[in-house]
Amino acid sequence: KAKNCSDNYSKESEIYLRRSVKLNPYNIEYWNTLGECCWKKQSYQDSKECFLTAINITKNVDSYCHLSMLIKLMKTTNNNNSNNNKTTKTTSTTNNNNTNNNNTNSTTSDIILNDDNYITTNESIIELSIQYAKLAIECDIYSSKAWYICGNAYTAKYFNNSIDINDISKAMNCYKRAEENEQNGQKIVPKGPTGQTGRIVYINPDLYYN
């Protein structure tokens, strides 16, 4: 876990984490950390499976929040790969030609969600992201992180799909709840040796500076 603290992917960290989940396959922290490691590796499907495994063990805020963010990233990645494949493919067998025709007829916002096995639109992806965020809130209604992720999902819906002022209102309400929960759980740095007054340390600066 310590080796996974870096923003960059660590192969050594992945090896240790995979050993950990084999030794204790019911530890959701191990699965979530392994999912984060695979995310840095850009193995997004493996990452998603780690978070889903953790949820199957125990529903938890971190797994749902990660999934809410990850599926939007997978959508973007799959769209780019789909566009590249359409550009490079020229000839194939009859079955491949039929597949290519289907790909040509679909829009660039269509992707396949492997866990649901159906083609869905960009709008459906955002809705699923919102649902994952809501499930995170259900796990812990006082989680500032869950409310913040839900606010981001509604913001993404506004700019990508709806342009509906209600979605921005919902996002702002989520951010407000995140801020309230964070202030209620704020940390005060103890007074130093000089007797200076302790200061407030906020966990998520995005709520205050973005």
N, C-alpha and C positions, 0 to 999 in steps of 0.2 A: 504493500500500500504506500509506503514511503517513496518508493521508486516511481510510483504513478503520480506523484504530486506535481511533476513537471508538466508543462503544457504540451510537450512533445511525447510521442509514442516511445515506450520503453519495452523492448522485447523481453528483457530480463524480468520486468514487472509482470508481463503476461504469463511467463512460464511459472512464476511463483503463485500467481493468482489462480491459474488452472490447476495447479497442485492443491491449492487451498480448497477449491470447490469439490475436488475429488475426495479430499480428506473429510470435509464437512459440507455436504451438498445441501444442507438445510439452513445455511447461514446467508441471509439476504444481503448483508453488507459485503460479503465476498462477491456475490453475483453482481451487485450494483457496481462495485469497483472494477470488476472484470469487464462489465459493459462499458464503463467509461474508458478503459484501456483500449478496447476494441474500437470504440468511437474515434480515438486519437489515431488509430491505425487505418481509419476509414473503412473498416469492416463493419458496415452499418447493419447488415442483416444479423451478423453474430452479436453485435451490440444489442439489437432489439430482442433477440432470443434470450440474452442474459437478463434483461429487465423483466421480460415476461415470465421467466423462470422464477425470479425473485417474487413477483406478484402471486404466482401460483403457490408459493410457500406461505407468504404473508402479504396481504395488501399493505402497501406503504407509500408514503409521500414521494420519496426520492425516485422510485421506479416509475411512477405515473408521471412525474414532472419530466424525467428524462425522455419518456416515450412521447410526451406532448411536443417536445422540441425535436426529437429525432425524426419523427415521421415527416415533418416539414422539410428537413434536410434530405431525407431519402427521396422525397418527391422531386426536389431540385436536381439531385444527382441522377436519378433515373431518367428524368426528362432530358438532361444533357447527353446521357449515354444513348437514349433512344434516337435523338437527333443525329448523333455521330454515326450510329449504325445505319440510319436511313441514307446518309450521305455516301458511306463506303460500300454498301452492298450493291452489287450489280446483277449477278446471275446466281441461280441455285437450283435445287431440285424442285419438283412440283409442289411438294409440301412446304418448302421454304418460300416459294413464290406466293403461295396462299397466305403464309404468315406475313410476308412483306406487304401484301395488299391490305391486310387488316391493319398493319401498322401505319400505312399511308393514309387510310381513311380515318384513323383516330387522331384526335387533337394532341398537341404537344403537352397539354395539361393532364393527359390520361396516364395513369401508372397502374401497376398491379401490386396490391397489398398482399404479401405472401401469407399473412396470418388470416386473411379473409377470402383470398383466392377470387377476387373479382376486380374488374376494371372500374376505377372510380375517378371522378373529376377532381380538379384542384379545390373546388368548393367543398367536396366531401372530405378531403384531406384536412382542411382547416377545421371543419366541424368535428372530425375525429380528434384533432389536437385539443379542441376545447373540451370534449368529453373526457379525455385523459386528465386534463387539468382539473376538471370538476371532481373526478374520482380522487385526485390527490387531496382536494379540499375536504371531501367526505372522510378521508383517513384522519385528517387533523384540521379542524376548522380554524384553529389558531395558528396554523403554519403560514408565516409571512411568505415563504418561498412558493407555496402552492398558489396563493392569491396573486403573487407577482407573475408566475408562469401563466395563470389564467388570463391576466390582463394582457400579456404579450400575445396570447392566442387570439383574443378579441381584436387587438390592434392589427394583427396579421389578416384577420378576416376583413376588416374595414378596408385596408389598402389593397388587398388582393382580389376581393370579391364584391363586397356589398356596397361600399361607399354609403353606408347607412349610419346616421348620427347615433342611433341607438347602440350600435356596436362600440362606438367610441365612449358613450356614456357608461356602458357595462365595463369597458376597459378601465376607465377612470375610477369607477366604484371598486374594482378589484385592486387597483393600485392604492386606493385610500385604505382599504381593509389591510393590505400588506403593510402599509406604513403604520397603521394603528397597532397591529399585532407586533411589529418590530419595536415600536416605542414602548409598548407594554413589557417587552422582554429585553429592553435596552441594557447594555452593560456599562457600568461606571468604573473607570480606571481608578484604583485606590490612590490616595494622596501620596505624592513622592516624598523623598527625604527632606525636600525644601519646604514642605507644607502647602504646596500648590494645590488648588482645587482640582479634583478629578474631572475628566472630560467624558462626554458621552461617545461611545463607539458604536456606530451603526454597522450592521452586518452587510447590508446591500446599498452601496452608494448610488446605484442607478435610480432609486426612488427619490433622491434628493437633488441630483445634479444633471440628470438627462431631461 
